[in-house]
Each structure stands twice: as structure tokens, then as C-alpha cells.
Amino acid sequence: MRLFMVRHGETKWNREGRFQGQMDIPLNETGLAQADRAAERFRGFPLEAVFVSPLSRARVTGEKIFAAARCEKLVTDPGFMEINHGEWEGLTFEEVSARYGALLERWRANPDGVKMPGPGGESLEDVQRRAVAALERTALNCRGDTLLATHDAVLKTLICHFLGVPLSYCWRLKIPNCSVSYVEFLDGTPQVGLLGDVSHLGSGFDSFVSKSL
């Protein structure tokens, strides 16, 4: 069984380098085109189910893939939502660096146990815990291939979980917008077979350094 994992397409806040977190920022024109390309990659592909975050940028990405694939089951699960960035949401990387420099430095150096400031703020451990729990009640109960459309922090913490490495390895992983990754389960052992692949996007999509999650 393979679990395909797709990060949502680009948003205006991705382009501006803002921390989106659980703010429901929609796909921009580029993001919609990226989602269409991802859908074409999976056109006619048999999937037992597609699982999506309820945030529209991931949900719309997943819905486009669901419509193109051979699949009859689309499930929304809040466990796949992006990290709650608390008081950082809506701020640019530069603004966070200026206002929360010490906390940002700690988070980038060793994120274990570092919670985002403000009500509802999460740590990467919080995200990993709820994302793994969501997988266990959804995709990991399936026998066939499935697909998850979700967010940067969710994908990075899940990959760290599959590899059995500390969450500080999140910063060594590059997961571009609308990229495809997959993990294959062989005798119950997860093996990462593809990471952050954007070959389906082709030319016409310029790359930029995404400073936000």
C-alpha cells in the first residue's frame, strides 16, 4: 500500500512569505494551475480514498485530484490541518524575526517542545501527534493506495515519523507547493519512495524561497 502526499498549491501568502497556519487562505491563480497539473498526474489512477485538510487551499487541491483519479471516497479530517502559528499567523518571516527573534531562533535550531505564542499555538510535536492519529483512523485502515492533500508542517512531521528521526530534521526537508511525495508500507514498515517531486508542474512555474509554513 502506498500513501501519496501532496502539498497544496501556491497561495498569495506563500508568495509573500507569510505564516499562514490555520488561516483559510485560498489558492491563487498559480496555485489553481498547479493543482490542475497535479490532478493530471493522477488522472485515471486508482485510489481507494483521498483525504484532505479542511482548509480550502489543501481541500481544493485534493478535490481536483479526486475528480481526476479513479476514486469514490473523499474524506475531510481536521487532523490534517496546518500548524496553528498563534500570534505569527499573517506575519512575514521578517516581521516574526523582528518581534519574536529569540523564539524563532529556538524553533529553527531545535523545535522540540517549542510552541507558537498566543492562544491555540502549537508545537511541531502537537502537529505530528494529531497527524499520525488522523492517519491511523483513515489511510492506514485502507488496503489500496491512498492520497493525502495537506500542508507543509504536516508533511514534514509525518515524514520524520516515518523515518524515525527527530523533528529538527524538518528543516532538512524541502516540500514545494503542489509537490508529490509517497511512502510505501512493506510488511508494515514505511519506506519513503519519493519526496517533494514537482516534475508534473513542468515549466512556467518559477521557484522561490518559501519562508512560511
N, C-alpha and C positions, 0 to 999 in steps of 0.2 A: 504494500500500500504506500502511495506517495501523497504527501501533503504539499501542494503548491501554495506559495505565499507571495502575494502581490501587494506592494505598497501602492497607496492611492496616487493618482495623477497630481500634477502641479496645481497649486493654488496661488492666489495673489500674495498671501502671506509667506509662502515658501519663497517666492521671488524676492520679496522684501526682506527676507531673513528674520521674520518674526516668530516668536514662540507661539504656536497655535494651541497646543494642548487639547483641551476638550471644547474649545470654541468651535462652533459649527461653521467653518469657513468652506465655501463651495469650491469646486474645481473651476479654474479659469479656462480660457479658450484653449490654451496649450494643454492643460490637464485633461480636458474633454477629448482632445485629439489623441493624447497618449492612451487614454482609456479605450478609445476605439481601436488603436493599434494592438493593445493587449488582448482585446476581445477577438481580433482577427487571428492572433496567435493560437487561441483556444477554440477557434471555430470548428464545430463538429467533434470536438474532443470529448470522450465520455468521462463524466464526473458524477460521482454518487451524490455529492452535495457541494454547494457554495456557501461559505459562512462569511458574514460581513460585520463590521463595526456599524453601529447606528449613526455615526457621524457621516454627513452626506458625502464628503469627499471620498471616503472609502466605500460607502454604500453604493454610490452611483458607479464607481469603478467596478465593483463586484457585480452589480446588476447588468452592466454591459457584457461582462464575461459570461454571466449566467445565460443571457439571451442568445449568445453565440454558440456556447457549448451544448453538448447533448447531456442535459441535466434537468431534473424535475424538482429539485429541492433547494430552496434558497432560505437561509436561516440567519436572522439578525441576533447577535449576542452582545450585551453591554460589556462583557469581559474582554472584548477585543478593542475597546476604546483606547485612544491615545492617553499617554500620561497626563494627569492633571498637574499643570505647571503652576497652579496657585497664582501668586501675585506677578509671576513672569509672563502670564498669557497676554498677548497683544504687544509686548515689548520686543524691540530689536535686540540682537545679540549685544550691540554696543551699549544700549540702554541698560540691559541687565548687568553688563560688566561694570558700568559706572555706579549703579545703585547697590548691587549685590556682589561686588568683586570677590570678596573672601569666600562666600558660599559657592559662587560659580567655579572658583579655582578648586575648591574641595571636591565639587561634583565632577569636574573634569579629571582630577587626579585620582580619586578613589571614591566612586559614587556609592559604595556600600553604606546604607543607612542614612544617606543624605536626603532629607525630604524637601520638597519645594515649599517656599514660605507661603503663609496665608491659609485660610480655610480650604480644606479639601486637597491641599498639596500632597503629592505622592512621591515616594522614592521609586527607584528602578526595581527594588525588591518587591514593592507593592504591585507594580505592573506585572512583573514576572509571575508572581503568585496568582493573581487573578486570571492572567492569560493562560497559564498552564491549566488552571482549574476549568476554564472555558473550553480548552482543547479536550480535556478528559471527558467532558459531558457532550461533546459534539463530534469533531473529526476523528478522535481516537476510538470512537464506537463504530466507525464505518469500516467496511472491508475493502471497498474500492477507493480509487483516487478521489481526493477532495481538494478544494481550493479555499484559501482564506484571503480576503481583501481587508487590509488593516493599515497600521501606521508604523512609523519608524521605530519608536521605542518598543512597541510590542514585538515587532520582528526581531530587533536586536536582542531583547531579553529572551525570547524564545530560542533563538539560535545559540545563545550562551547556555541555555538549559540543555538543549540537545547535545552540545559539545561537552558539557560538564565543566565549563570554565567560569571563572569569576566574572561578575558584571562589569568590572573595569575593562574587559575585552570588548564591550560595546563600542568603545571609541576606536577600535581597530577594524570595525565593520563598516563598509560603505554600501548603503541600500538606497539607490537613487529612486526618484519618483517613478512610479509605474514599472519598476523592475520586477523580475520574476526570480524567485528562489524556490528550491524544493528540498524536502527531506524525505528519505525513503526508510521505511521501517522493515528491517530484515530480521526475522525471528525476534521481534520486539526491540531490536537495537536501532536507534536512529542514526542515519548516515546522511550528512548534508551533501547533496549531489550537485547543487547549483546555487550560486549566491549573487544576488544583485545584477542579474543579466538584463541588458536593455537592447539586445540585438534586434528585437521586434520593432523598436522605435525607429531604427534606420536614421537617415539624415534628416535635417530640418529641425532637430531639437537641440538647441545649444545647451552646453553643460555649464553649471555654475556651482559655486561652493555653497551648499545649503547649511546655514549656520543654525537653523532652528530645528526643532523636533516636531 
